[in-house]
Amino acid sequence: MRSLLLLLAVFIAIAAVPVLIVSEFWLDVVIMTLYAALLGQAWNILGGYGGQFSFGHAAYFGTGAYTVAVLQVQFGVNPWIGLVAGGLTAGAVAAFIGFSTFRYGLRGSYFALVTLAFAEVLRILSNSVDFTGAGVGILIPLERSLANLQFASKTSYFWLIWTMTLAAFLVVWWIGNSRFGARLMAVRDNEEAARALGVDAFRVKMGSIVLSGIFSGLAGVFYAQYLLYLDPSIAYGPAVSIESLLVPIIGGMGTLFGPLLGAAAIHAVSEFTSEVTGDAPGISLAVYGALLVVMVTFMPRGLAGLVTRLGAWRRARPLVAERRHA
């Protein structure tokens, strides 16, 4: 319950951002940070809590994004319906990939490579069919209104991504405090031992990949409605998959607040790098790579682990002082 109260307090504090920040630029930075946190938390459900490392979360992100875009542009379906359809369709793709891999016992590097292959297949398909706009991409018409899930103010987009991200974090809090989560983490730590204790490993892994796919799809829906343009390299390209796993690895895999810390760190580094180098091509990826190497080498538990260690050190200081004076 303490972690839930802390989670709600953090998001209530974030909710004050539109009041405190009047700059459209910095509000956009906060919006994209929340978007990255949503994307990272979606990966964290499967990779952090489930121990199933995916290199192809773009498959779910792109499916959600293209679902809402195609339904609007090609069939005239209201984007609010497309939002729900995007999440469900991405969850269905995740279920198909999960069934195709977990049923046959694929895990570790084999699972990671298969997910990467699925994302690449979807990229090639979306580059070849007409209703997605093929290689040209798909442009969503600009129709600013609440009914069209398009807003004239960035503040409204802030509340949309704030709600989506809070929902993802509440689900992860539930995972960390439920029997399903306990079984999922048991499978992550030792699948054979979990099976011996009666855990249905296939079922819990399927549950985690579907939840992960749904929230990745919702991130794709938000991206499509926020930027109003998609093409195969954006929707299914490796950049999305890299960001999905980079955020929780830097922030702390298998932790509630890790993706939020990781998203904030990545965007802070990104803005600093852009300010210093003037948006030199490829420099951000080089900095991200260097940051990942540093984190894996010196802080394998991520920023959340560092915060936990600092808290334990502060609590231990009075005890050490008492022993010295005794």
C-alpha positions in Angstrom: 0.0 0.0 0.0 2.9 2.3 0.7 4.2 2.0 -2.9 0.7 2.7 -4.2 0.4 5.9 -2.2 3.9 6.9 -3.4 2.9 6.2 -7.0 -0.2 8.3 -6.7 1.7 11.1 -5.0 4.3 11.1 -7.9 1.6 11.3 -10.5 -0.3 14.0 -8.7 3.0 16.0 -8.6 3.4 15.4 -12.3 -0.2 16.6 -12.9 0.9 20.0 -11.7 3.3 20.4 -14.7 0.8 22.2 -17.0 0.2 24.8 -14.3 3.9 25.3 -13.5 5.3 25.2 -17.1 4.0 27.7 -19.6 6.6 26.9 -22.3 5.3 24.7 -25.1 8.8 23.3 -25.6 9.2 22.1 -22.0 5.7 20.8 -21.9 6.5 18.8 -25.0 9.6 17.4 -23.3 7.4 16.2 -20.3 4.9 14.7 -22.7 7.6 12.7 -24.5 9.1 11.7 -21.2 5.7 10.2 -20.1 5.4 8.6 -23.5 8.8 7.0 -23.1 7.9 5.9 -19.6 4.7 4.2 -20.9 6.8 2.5 -23.6 9.4 1.4 -21.1 6.8 0.2 -18.6 5.2 -1.9 -21.3 8.5 -3.6 -21.9 9.2 -3.9 -18.2 6.1 -6.1 -17.7 7.5 -8.7 -20.0 11.3 -8.2 -19.7 11.7 -6.9 -16.1 9.0 -8.9 -14.3 8.8 -11.8 -16.7 12.4 -12.1 -17.6 11.6 -12.5 -21.3 13.9 -10.1 -23.2 12.2 -8.7 -26.3 14.1 -7.0 -29.1 10.9 -6.5 -31.1 8.4 -4.4 -29.1 8.1 -2.2 -32.3 5.7 -5.0 -33.5 3.1 -4.0 -30.9 3.8 -0.3 -31.0 3.5 -0.2 -34.8 0.4 -2.3 -34.8 -1.4 0.1 -32.4 -0.2 3.1 -34.3 -1.2 1.8 -37.7 -4.6 0.5 -36.4 -5.8 3.9 -35.3 -4.3 5.6 -38.4 -5.7 3.2 -41.0 -9.1 3.0 -39.3 -9.4 6.9 -39.4 -7.9 7.5 -42.9 -9.2 4.5 -44.8 -12.5 3.7 -43.1 -13.5 6.8 -41.3 -13.7 5.2 -37.9 -13.6 7.5 -34.9 -10.1 7.6 -33.3 -11.5 7.0 -29.8 -12.7 3.6 -31.1 -9.3 3.3 -32.9 -7.6 3.9 -29.5 -9.3 0.8 -28.0 -8.9 -1.2 -31.3 -5.2 -0.2 -31.4 -4.5 -1.6 -27.9 -6.5 -4.8 -28.5 -5.0 -5.4 -31.9 -1.5 -5.0 -30.5 -2.5 -7.4 -27.7 -3.6 -9.9 -30.3 -0.3 -9.6 -32.1 1.5 -10.1 -28.8 -0.7 -13.2 -28.1 0.2 -14.7 -31.5 3.9 -14.1 -31.0 3.7 -15.4 -27.4 1.9 -18.6 -28.5 4.3 -19.1 -31.4 7.3 -18.9 -29.0 6.3 -19.9 -25.5 4.4 -23.0 -26.7 7.7 -24.4 -28.0 9.8 -23.3 -25.1 11.7 -20.5 -26.8 13.4 -18.2 -24.3 16.5 -16.2 -23.8 18.4 -15.2 -26.9 16.1 -17.3 -29.1 13.0 -15.5 -27.9 14.7 -12.1 -28.4 15.7 -12.9 -32.0 12.2 -14.2 -32.9 10.6 -11.0 -31.6 13.1 -9.0 -33.6 12.2 -11.1 -36.7 8.4 -10.5 -36.2 8.9 -6.7 -36.0 11.0 -6.8 -39.2 8.4 -8.9 -41.0 5.7 -6.4 -40.1 7.9 -3.5 -41.2 8.4 -5.2 -44.6 4.6 -5.9 -44.9 3.6 -2.4 -44.0 6.1 -1.2 -46.6 4.5 -3.3 -49.3 0.7 -2.9 -48.9 -1.4 0.1 -50.1 -3.7 0.7 -47.2 -0.8 1.6 -44.9 0.5 4.1 -47.5 3.4 1.7 -48.2 6.8 3.4 -48.1 5.3 6.9 -48.4 3.6 6.5 -45.1 0.2 7.6 -43.9 -0.8 11.2 -43.0 -3.6 11.6 -40.5 -5.8 14.7 -41.5 -5.5 17.6 -39.1 -8.9 18.0 -37.5 -8.4 19.5 -34.1 -11.3 18.5 -31.8 -11.9 16.3 -28.8 -14.1 14.0 -31.0 -11.1 13.3 -33.3 -8.7 12.8 -30.4 -6.7 15.8 -31.6 -6.2 18.8 -29.5 -5.2 22.4 -30.1 -3.4 22.6 -26.8 -0.4 20.4 -25.7 -2.0 20.4 -22.2 -4.8 18.1 -23.5 -2.2 15.8 -25.0 -0.4 15.9 -21.6 -3.6 14.7 -19.8 -4.0 11.9 -22.4 -0.5 10.5 -22.0 -0.6 11.1 -18.2 -3.7 8.9 -18.0 -2.3 6.1 -20.2 1.0 6.1 -18.3 -0.7 6.1 -14.9 -2.8 3.1 -16.0 0.3 1.2 -17.0 2.0 2.0 -13.7 -1.1 0.9 -11.7 -1.1 -2.4 -13.6 2.6 -2.9 -12.8 1.9 -2.1 -9.1 -0.8 -4.8 -9.2 1.6 -7.2 -10.8 4.1 -6.6 -8.0 1.4 -7.3 -5.4 -0.6 -10.1 -6.9 -0.5 -13.9 -7.2 -0.1 -13.5 -10.9 3.0 -11.3 -10.4 4.4 -13.7 -7.8 4.1 -16.6 -10.3 5.5 -14.4 -13.1 8.6 -13.5 -11.1 9.0 -17.1 -10.0 9.1 -18.1 -13.7 11.6 -15.3 -14.3 13.9 -16.5 -11.5 13.8 -20.2 -12.2 11.2 -21.6 -14.7 11.9 -25.2 -13.9 11.5 -24.7 -10.2 8.3 -22.7 -10.7 6.9 -25.6 -12.9 7.8 -28.1 -10.1 5.7 -26.0 -7.7 2.7 -26.1 -10.0 3.0 -22.8 -11.8 1.6 -22.8 -15.3 4.6 -21.0 -16.9 3.0 -20.8 -20.3 -0.1 -19.1 -19.0 1.6 -16.5 -16.9 4.1 -15.7 -19.7 1.1 -15.3 -22.1 -0.6 -13.0 -19.7 2.5 -10.8 -19.4 3.2 -10.6 -23.1 -0.5 -9.6 -23.9 -0.4 -6.9 -21.2 2.9 -5.7 -22.5 1.6 -5.6 -26.1 -1.6 -3.7 -25.1 0.3 -0.9 -23.5 2.9 -0.7 -26.3 0.0 -0.5 -28.7 -1.5 2.4 -26.7 1.9 4.2 -26.8 1.7 3.7 -30.6 -1.8 5.2 -30.7 -0.7 8.2 -28.8 2.3 8.7 -31.1 0.1 8.5 -34.2 -2.4 11.1 -32.8 0.3 13.4 -31.5 2.5 13.6 -34.6 -0.2 12.7 -37.2 2.2 10.8 -39.5 3.5 7.2 -39.7 5.7 5.3 -42.0 7.1 1.7 -41.7 10.5 2.8 -40.4 8.9 4.9 -37.7 6.2 2.4 -36.6 8.2 -0.9 -36.9 11.8 0.4 -37.0 14.4 -0.6 -34.4 14.5 2.8 -32.7 11.2 2.0 -30.9 12.4 -1.4 -29.7 15.7 0.1 -28.5 13.9 2.9 -26.6 11.5 0.3 -25.1 14.3 -1.7 -23.5 16.7 1.1 -22.9 14.3 3.0 -20.6 13.8 0.2 -18.0 17.4 -1.0 -18.2 18.7 2.4 -17.3 15.9 3.1 -14.8 15.8 -0.4 -13.2 14.2 -3.6 -14.6 11.6 -5.3 -12.6 10.9 -2.2 -10.5 7.8 0.0 -10.4 9.5 3.4 -10.8 12.4 2.3 -12.9 10.9 3.2 -16.3 9.9 6.7 -15.1 13.5 7.3 -13.8 14.9 5.9 -17.0 12.7 8.0 -19.2 13.5 11.1 -17.3 17.3 10.3 -17.5 17.2 9.6 -21.2 15.3 12.8 -22.1 17.5 14.9 -19.8 20.6 13.5 -21.5 19.0 14.0 -24.9 18.2 17.6 -24.3 21.6 18.3 -22.9 23.3 16.6 -25.8 21.2 18.5 -28.3 22.1 21.8 -26.6 25.8 21.0 -26.6 26.2 19.5 -30.0 23.4 21.2 -31.9 21.6 18.1 -33.0 24.6 16.5 -34.7 23.4 13.4 -36.6 23.7 10.1 -34.7 25.2 11.7 -31.5 22.2 10.9 -29.4 22.4 7.2 -30.2 26.1 7.2 -29.4 25.4 8.9 -26.0 22.6 6.4 -25.3 25.0 3.5 -26.1 27.7 4.9 -23.8 25.1 5.5 -21.0 23.9 1.9 -21.4 27.4 0.5 -21.1 28.0 2.6 -18.0 24.8 1.5 -16.3 25.2 -2.2 -17.1 28.8 -2.1 -15.8 28.5 0.0 -12.7 24.8 0.1 -11.8 23.2 -3.2 -13.1 20.1 -2.6 -11.0 19.6 0.8 -12.7 18.8 4.2 -11.2 16.0 2.6 -9.0 18.7 0.3 -7.5 20.9 3.3 -6.8 18.1 5.1 -5.1 17.4 2.1 -3.0 21.0 1.7 -2.0 21.3 5.4 -1.1 18.1 5.1 1.1 19.6 2.0 2.9 22.9 3.9 3.4 21.1 6.9 5.0 19.1 4.6 7.3 22.2 2.8 8.3 24.2 5.9 9.2 22.6 6.5 12.6 23.1 2.9 13.6 26.8 3.0 12.6 27.2 6.2 14.6 25.6 4.6 17.7 27.9 1.6 17.5 30.9 3.9 17.3 29.9 5.9 20.4 29.0 2.7 22.3 
